[in-house]
């Protein structure tokens, strides 16, 4: 099992009113940060089947569809690290969230073999 925490503020991209280029830059940054952090902690990623638990830590909760869409770039970063497509049949993706204090934002990525 591997768990990393990153100080990333995840917002519902469906509700963001940003220029497409700004959204693309944000997604690329999140994807890269997750991939690099995982590669730094575990240069040899596990082979599926695995479960990946993505947890959003923030003052307020998102509904389930916005939670999944907020994690899209992070999920892609995990898949990049694993060297597979994020739709791989042997990867189970679980989305969770928990409340934190005001102005506390982070994500946790847990990989369970």
C-alpha positions as CSV (number, residue, x, y, z in Angstrom):
1,X,0.0,0.0,0.0
2,X,1.2,3.5,-0.9
3,X,-0.3,6.8,0.3
4,X,0.8,10.3,-0.7
5,X,-0.7,13.7,0.2
6,X,-0.4,16.8,-1.9
7,X,-1.5,20.4,-1.2
8,X,-3.7,20.6,-4.2
9,X,-7.0,22.6,-4.1
10,X,-9.5,20.6,-6.2
11,X,-12.5,22.5,-7.4
12,X,-15.4,21.3,-9.5
13,X,-14.1,21.9,-13.0
14,X,-17.7,21.6,-14.2
15,X,-18.5,24.8,-12.3
16,X,-15.4,26.8,-13.1
17,X,-15.9,29.6,-15.5
18,X,-12.3,29.7,-16.9
19,X,-10.9,30.2,-20.3
20,X,-10.1,26.8,-21.9
21,X,-6.4,27.5,-21.9
22,X,-6.4,28.3,-18.2
23,X,-8.3,25.0,-17.5
24,X,-5.9,23.1,-19.6
25,X,-2.9,24.5,-17.8
26,X,-4.5,23.7,-14.4
27,X,-5.2,20.1,-15.5
28,X,-1.7,19.6,-16.8
29,X,-0.2,20.9,-13.6
30,X,-2.4,18.6,-11.4
31,X,-1.7,15.6,-13.6
32,X,2.1,16.2,-13.5
33,X,2.2,16.9,-9.8
34,X,0.5,13.6,-9.0
35,X,2.6,11.6,-11.4
36,X,5.9,13.1,-10.2
37,X,4.9,12.6,-6.5
38,X,4.0,9.0,-7.0
39,X,7.2,8.3,-9.0
40,X,9.3,9.9,-6.3
41,X,7.8,7.7,-3.6
42,X,7.5,4.5,-5.7
43,X,9.6,4.5,-8.9
44,X,8.4,0.9,-9.6
45,X,4.6,1.1,-9.7
46,X,2.5,-2.0,-8.9
47,X,0.9,-4.0,-11.6
48,X,-3.0,-4.1,-11.7
49,X,-5.2,-5.4,-10.3
50,X,-5.2,-2.5,-7.8
51,X,-7.5,-0.1,-6.1
52,X,-6.8,3.6,-6.1
53,X,-8.6,5.7,-3.5
54,X,-8.6,9.5,-4.3
55,X,-9.6,11.6,-1.3
56,X,-10.4,15.3,-1.5
57,X,-9.8,17.3,1.7
58,X,-11.5,20.6,1.9
59,X,-13.8,22.8,4.0
60,X,-16.9,21.9,1.9
61,X,-18.0,18.7,0.2
62,X,-18.8,18.3,-3.5
63,X,-21.6,16.1,-4.8
64,X,-20.5,12.8,-6.3
65,X,-20.5,13.7,-9.9
66,X,-18.5,16.9,-9.3
67,X,-16.1,15.0,-7.0
68,X,-15.3,12.5,-9.8
69,X,-14.8,15.3,-12.4
70,X,-12.6,17.3,-10.0
71,X,-10.3,14.3,-9.8
72,X,-10.0,13.7,-13.6
73,X,-6.5,15.2,-14.0
74,X,-5.3,13.5,-10.8
75,X,-6.6,10.2,-12.1
76,X,-4.8,10.6,-15.3
77,X,-1.6,11.3,-13.4
78,X,-2.0,8.1,-11.5
79,X,-2.6,6.2,-14.7
80,X,0.5,7.8,-16.3
81,X,2.6,6.6,-13.3
82,X,1.2,3.1,-13.7
83,X,1.8,3.2,-17.4
84,X,-1.8,2.2,-18.3
85,X,-5.0,3.9,-19.5
86,X,-7.2,5.2,-16.7
87,X,-10.0,3.0,-18.0
88,X,-8.0,-0.2,-17.4
89,X,-10.3,-3.0,-16.4
90,X,-8.1,-4.1,-13.4
91,X,-8.1,-0.7,-11.7
92,X,-10.9,0.2,-9.3
93,X,-11.2,4.0,-8.7
94,X,-12.7,5.1,-5.4
95,X,-13.5,8.7,-4.7
96,X,-13.8,10.0,-1.1
97,X,-13.8,13.3,0.6
98,X,-13.5,14.6,4.2
99,X,-14.0,17.9,5.8
100,X,-11.1,20.1,7.0
101,X,-10.7,23.4,8.6
102,X,-11.1,26.7,6.8
103,X,-8.6,27.3,4.0
104,X,-7.3,23.7,4.3
105,X,-7.1,22.0,0.9
106,X,-5.3,18.8,-0.1
107,X,-5.6,15.5,-1.8
108,X,-4.6,12.0,-0.8
109,X,-3.8,9.2,-3.2
110,X,-3.8,5.7,-1.8
111,X,-2.8,2.7,-4.0
112,X,-3.8,-0.7,-2.6
113,X,-2.5,-3.9,-4.2
